[in-house]
Amino acid sequence: MDLQQIVSIPFLLVGFFFFLAATIGLLRFPDFFCRLHATGKGDTMAVLLSLIGLSVYEGFSLTGLKLIFIAVFMFLAQPTATHAISRAAMRCGQEPWIKGKAKTQ
């Protein structure tokens, strides 16, 4: 194993952990906004760390530079999209879950 592989593997493993945590949050949290929060935060970090790991593995090349640009774009775009989706849900009447409050539908 060379140095690029040794450095890239922890990034990929931590990225996989964040994907797994976001998926568990999506399945376990009680309402739309909690699930959106879990997937928004988790997927942003997972994609960022995974793409950084892949760019380190690829090395100093055009492909590695493209991966870094994609990581920066995703780091900026995913939280913005999550915010826009949550605002649209609020405008459409979706109410946040409150502990102890019965659902009214």
Secondary structure, DSSP 8 states (H G I E B T S, - for coil): --HHHHHHHHHHHHHHHHHHHHHHHHHHSSSHHHHHHHHHHHHHHHHHHHHHHHHHHH-SSHHHHHHHHHHHHHHHHHHHHHHHHHHHHHHTT-----TT-----
